[in-house]
Amino acid sequence: MSSTNQTQMNTTFNLQRQGILGVVFFSTVTTLPCCVFLFINVTMLYTLRSKEVFRETSRFILVFNLLFSDTVHLAQSQSMYLLSVSRVTLLYSVCVVLVSLNTLTLNVSIITLVTMCLERYIAVCFPFKHSVLITTKNTGVVILVIWCFSSLRVLVEISLIFKFSFYNAMEMQMVEFCGKDSVLSDPVSDIFSKAFTYFLCVLGVVTVVFSYIGVIVAARSASTDKASAKKAQRTLLLHLLQLGLTLSSTIHNSLLIVISNDPDRIRAVQMQNVLYICVIVLPKCLSSPIYGFRDQTIRPVLLLNLTCQWRGSAVISNIQAKNKIRVHGN
C-alpha cells in the first residue's frame, strides 16, 4: 500500500515538474519574440512619424494605424497570457477593461486592413481619381470612423455586461482566468459578439476578393501600369493572408474549449500554448516585415533607425581612434 502511495506521489510530482517547466519554457518562447517585435514595431512607428513623406502619404498613415493597433494588441495579449500562466486572477472590472481593449484593437486592425485593400484597388483601377479621393484629410476622417465604429461594439458589449453583471460581479475577484468567455457570460452578449465577428469576417473576405479581382481585370487593360498592378496583386494577397490570420484569432476561445477536453492536462496546456503563438502572436508580428522591410521607401529609414545605436557607437569609436592617432603623431 505504501509503495502504491509513493508511486502516486512520484507521478504527481513529475506532472507538476513538467507543468512548471512547460510554463517557464512557453513563457520564454512567447515573451522573447514579443519583445523583439514590439521593439521593431515601436521603431517603425517612430519611423513613420519621422519623415514628412510618411506623415502626408495616405498609405503610410493607414500602415501607422494598423501597426499601432497591432502593437497595443500584442502587448496586451502577452500581458494577459503571462497573468494566466502565472495563475493570477483579477477583479472582474479590471478584466472587463482588458478584454474591451483587446476587442477594440482587434477590430481596428481588421477594418484598417479592409480599408488598405480598397486604397490599393482605387490606386490601380482609378489612378486619376486616387489623388482626389485618397487625401491626407480623408484618410484621417476614415481612421476616426474606424476607431468610432470599433468603439461602438465595445460600448455595446460593456453596456450588456453592466446590465447583466454589474451589480453582482464588478467588484468581485474572478475565480477563472481573465478572458472573453469569462466576461461575456450571458447569452445576449455572446450572440452580439458572434454576430459582429461574423460581419467583420464577411466584410473582410468580400472586400479583399473584390479588390483582387478588380486589380486582375485592370491589369489586362492596356492603359494600366503592369508593374503597379502586379505589385498591387502581391500586396492584396499579403493583406488576405494577414486578414485570415487575424480573423483566426476570433475563434481562439472556441478552440481552447475543444483542447481543454483532452484528458492529458500537460498535452492540453502545450497545445493551448502552441495555439496562442500561431493564432495570437504570429498575426501581430507580420505588419513590420510586410509593410516595413518589404517597402522600398520605408526600409532604408527603418533599418537606419533600428541600427542607429550600433552605428552611432561605431562612429564614436572611429572618431576616438582617429584622435588618438593624431595625438601620437604630434
N, C-alpha and C positions, 0 to 999 in steps of 0.2 A: 504493500500500500504506500509506504514511504517513497519507494522508488518511482511509483507512478506519479505521486505529487511532485517529486523532484524533476521528473521529465516534463510535466506540465509547466512548472516554474521556468525551466530552461527554455522551453518553447516560447512561453510568453516573453521572457527576457530577450530572446533572439528576434521576435517580432517587433518588440519595442525598439531594439537597437537598429534593426533595419528601417523602421519607420523614422527614427531620428536622423539616421544617415541619409535617408531619402529626402527628408525635409531640407537638410543642410545642402545636399547636392543640387536639388532643383531650385532652391532659393538662390544659390550661387549662379547656376546656369541661366536663370531668368534675369537676375539683377545686373550682372555684368554687361550683357548685351543691351539691356535697357539704359544703363548709364552711358554706354558708348553712343548709342543712337540719340539719347537725349542731348548729349554734348554736341553731336553733329547737327541735330535739329535746331538747337538754340543758336549755334553758329550760323546756320543757314538763315534763320530768322533775322539775325543781325545783318547778314549779307544782303538780304532782300530789302532792308531799310537803309543800307549804307550808300547806295548809288541812286541818283535821280532817275536813271533809266528804268530801274526796278520799281521805284515808287510811282512812276507815271505810266507804266505799261499794265494794261488790264490783266493780261495773262499772268504776270508775276504777282499782281495783287491777289488774284484768286489762289495762286500757289501759296502765298503767305497765309491766307485764311485757312486753307486746308492743312498746312503744316502746323499752324498754331493749334488748331483743334486736335490734330493727331498727337501733338506733343503733350497737351494737357491730358488727353485721354490715356496716353501711355503712362505718364507719371501717376495719374490717379488709379489706374488699373493695377499697376505694380504695387502701389501702396496698399490697396485693398487685398491683393494677393499675399503680401508679407504679413498683414494683420491676420488673415485667415490661417496661414500655415503656422503662425505663432500662437494660434488659438486665443486670440484677443477678441472679446466681444465688445460691442459698442452700445451706446444709447440708441434707442430707436430713432430719435430725432436726428442724431449725427449720421446714422446710416441713410436716412431719407435724403439728406443733403448730398452725400457722396454718390448715391445711386442717381439722383437727379442730375448732378454734374456729369456723370458718366453717360447718361442718356442724351443730354444736351450736346456734348461734344461729338458723340457718335452720329447724331442726326445732322449736325453741321457738316461733318466730313462727307457724309453720303450725298447731301444736297449740293455741296460745293463741287464734288466730282461730277454730278449731273450737269451743273452749270458750266463746268470746264469742257465737257463734251459738246454742249451747244455752242460754246465760244469757238471751238475748233471747226465745227460744222459751218458756222457763219463765215469764218475766215477763209475757208476753202470754196464753199458754194456761192457765197455772196461777197467776194473780196472788195467790191466798191462800196458796199453798204457797211462793211465791218468797221471802218474808221468812224462812221457816223453813229452806229448803234453801240458799239463796244468802246465807250469812252471811260475815262477815269471816274467821272462823276456818276455815270450809270452803273459802273461796277461797284462803287461804294454803296449805291442805293440797293443793288442786288444783294450784297453781303449783309446789309442791315436787314433786309427782308428775310434772308436765310436765318439769321440769328433770332429774329422775332418769331418766325414760323416755328423754329425748333423750340424756342422758349414756350410757345403756346402749348405744345404737347406736355412739357414738363409741368407747367402751371395746372393743366387739367388733371394730370396724374397726382400732383400734390393735393389739389382740392378734393379728389376722390379719397386719397389717403386720410386727409383731415376729417372728411365726412364719416368714414367708417372706423377709423382707428385713433383719432387724435386724443379723445378724452381718456382712453384706456391705456394707450401704449406709448405715447410720445415721450414720456419721462421714464419709461421702463428700460431696464437693461435687457438686451436681446439674449435669448438662450442660444439661438443659432448664429452662425457667422453672417456678416453683412453681405447681402446680395439682393438682386432684384426680386427673386421669388419670395424672399422673406419679408420684403416691404409691400409688394403688390399681392397681398394675401386674399383680398376679396375678389369675387368673380367679375365685378364691373370693371375694376382697374385692369384686371388681366385681359379681358375682352378688348378694352380700348387700346391697350399696349400692343396686342397682337394685330388688331386691325390697322393701326398706324404703321406698324412694322411691315405688314404685307403691302400697304400702299406705297411705302418707300421702295420696297423690292420691285414692285411692278413699274413704278416711275423710273427707277434707275435702269432696269433692263430695257424697257421700251425706248428710253432716250438714247442709250448707247447704241442699240441696234439700229434705230432710225438714223442716228448721226453717221454711223459706219456705212450703212447702205447709201446714204446721201453723198458721202465722200467718194465711194467707189463709182457711183454714177457720174459724179462731177469729174473724176479722174479720166474718164473716157472722152470727155469733151475736149475739143481742140483748143479752146480758149483758156483752159485751166493749166496752171503750173504743175507739171507732172511730179517734180521733186517735192513740192509743197504738199501735194495730195498724198504721195507715198508716206511722207513723214507724218502727216495727219492720221493716216490709217494705222501706223505703228503706235502713235500716241493714243488713239482711241482703243486699240487692243490692250495697251497697258492700263488705261482707265478701266476697261472692262475687267481685267484681272484684279486690279486693286479694289474695284467695287464689289466683285464677287467675294473676295477675301474679307472685306469689311462687313458685307451683309451676312457672311457666315458667322460672325460674332453674335448676331441676333439669335441664333439657335444654340449658343454655347450652354445656356442653362438647361435646355431640354436634353442635350447630350450628356450633361453632368448627371441628370436624374437617371438616365439609362445606365451610365457607367457605375453609378453608386449601387446598383442592384447586383453587381459582381460579388459573390461570396468571399473572394480573396481580397481582403481590405488593402493590403500593400499594393497589389497589382492595380486595384481600382484607383488608389491615390496616384500611382505612377501614370496611369492613363489620363487622369484628370490634369496632371501637370503638363504632359505632352500636348494635350488638347489646348490648354491655356497658351502654350508657346506658339502653336500653329495658328490658332484662331484669334487670339487677342494681341499677342506681341508682334508677330510677323507682319500683319497688315499695316500696323502703325510705324513700322520701320522701313517701309517701301518708298515713302514720299521723297526722302532725301536722295536715294540712288536714282529714282525715276526722274525727278524734276531738278535735282542739283547737279549730280555728276554727269548726267546724260545731256543736259542743255549746254550748248557751246558758249552761251553768253554768261551763264551763272558759274560754270565750272571753274574758270581761272580765278575768279574773285573768291569763290568758296574755298578752293584749295589754298589760296594765299591766306585767308583768314584762319583756316584750320592749322596751318603750319607756321603762323606768324611768330609764335613763341620760340620755336626751334630756329627759325631763320633769324629772328632778332638776336638770339643768344649767339648764333654763329657769326653774325655781323659784328657784334660786340667783341667776340674773341679775336676776330681778324684785325679789328682796329687796335686792340690791346697788343697783339703780336707785332703789328707794324710800328707801333710807338716804341716797343722795346727794342726793335731792330734799329730805329733811328737813334735812340739813346745810346746804344752800344756803339753805333757807327760814329757818333760825335765824340 
